[in-house]
Amino acid sequence: MNPKMEYLKFSDAFLSSVVSLNAVLVGGKNEFFNAQSPCCLADQISVGSGHEWAWADGELALTTSSVEVNSLRKHLSKYEIAVRQRQQQPLSHWLIEKADSRARIGICSRSWSAVQATSTARYLEKNGLENTCFLNVIHPGKSIRSSFYWKRLKSAPVDFLLKRLANNNVDSELITRGDLVSYLTGLRSASGGSVDAFLFMQKSNIPTLVTPHKIDQNAILKLHKMGYRHCDVNGFFEAVSKNDYEVGVDPAVASLDTYTQLGQNAVETREINYFSLDQHQNQDFQKVVHSFDAAVIETLSYIEYSSDISEISVSNFLHEKFSSIPEFLGLPFPIYVSFGERTSDPHPFPPATEKTLSDNDIVMLDAGIHSGLMTTDTTRMVVKANKYFIRRNYTIVLKALVQASLVRGTSAAERNDVIENLITSYNLSLGHSVGHAVIPGVSVHSFNKLFGSNNVSEIGESILFTIEPGVYFSGEAGFRLENLMVSNGTDCMPLTKIPIDVRPALPCMLSSEEIAWIDGYNRMSIEAHADSISPRARSWSMAATRWSM
């Protein structure tokens, strides 16, 4: 084994599946396959699902989003693991540079969609790597998305599925996108996110839930009670092969492996693009948001009034608060707590360290929770420093958050442009998107792009999304504030009710309209939690919302 491989945790099944290959390319998450990269044994480093990785002659390369590149690159460089920015440095480029023209390259047919897998193979062949093949790479370890919360099942959405069949003009359809299946069924994974499961629907039959493995009899009975049939994946493809009916399936979502097994039965369809929060006025839903906000307020007061605290102690404090929420199911992403220069990375790695808080420091806290109905995501800052540089940039992101909140109507493009224009007017650049859609109860990031290039023009009714302007100065400091928002079809309003600390802000940089919005928002937030937070948290809320010059 190559010495570099000693740092990597590969299963024997994986190594045996690639024994005749010089390189392997594995895509983002897809059904029945969690594309987490192999772990680095020394520190148990693992990049989350949705990120691609490639292996070539003992070396490993990862691609991740731009906001995670710097921290991962610094951490993994000692293991000679390359980290590439997803959009600008796809792994196919790395393989072209790395592999010999005679190399035999395997492209995972489960982790890539049919469209992605075939287009990647064509690209490699066009650039001199003609010896490509498709294979099922066996992931080192059990998929984290294959354990279900069966008690969270929803009744089968028969009317919804029949309407989809009518719209797609097919007699049967296979829904393979895990986020959509989770949304429709209410199933949860052990990690709190979407599940590895299919939904199959025929016009004359009740829907069938297809899982990657056989399940016990009690689970089958629960499925029947909620209006589903059940079939494991092997039995499903065997049944399809014996019948001569068309199956609608989206090749841009379903893996090449799935599309190939459907064979001539497959008919191209398109899946739903984004999700709405159907019951955003539901009392149970409001209760979850209220409890989440209260936990964050308690944590902000803990940071303000405690001594000798570390990033990890803050993270643990907040996690304990989350765990006491009755509806809490899990975290949609790690709790990010960063002090000082670590705030310059929007999503630092590790998410929290033993770094302690000094008397002249800044703190960024980014957290969210999953419940059966809701997914939350909010960022707040605590600023102890009194430097002009700190106060100015904090005010800029506060101003951007307010201006986006003041936009009337449901235009995504207008909110995007308002934030981008403001940030660039100060000769700064955004470190990431101005926000993102959220799939309630399923995923903190919707696969549909809400802001930026190729964004949707209007934010649909009951769509849940974030506004999170941020600016970052490498190795020095970063600034971000984030609110959760919802559209009512004619306008968008903040769901987050967590006071925004105005003490670090410079009032001279804000208009009277912006100051009025902040004051109104803070009053609303304080009133919402008048009876639900501790005296210490109430004291912090009152102090943090009084302007200082």
PyMOL commands that set and color helices and strands:
alter all, ss='L'
color gray80, all
select helices_A, chain A and resi 3-7+12-17+66-79+91-98+114-126+150-152+158-168+178-185+217-225+233-241+256-265+283-305+311-323+340-344+388-406+412-425+507-509+512-528+535-544
alter helices_A, ss='H'
color red, helices_A
select strands_A, chain A and resi 8-9+23-26+39-40+53-56+59-64+82-85+105-108+132-135+172-175+198-202+208-211+229-232+247-249+266-268+336-339+362-367+378-383+437-438+464-467+470-473+477-480+483-487+492-494
alter strands_A, ss='S'
color yellow, strands_A
deselect
rebuild
show_as cartoon
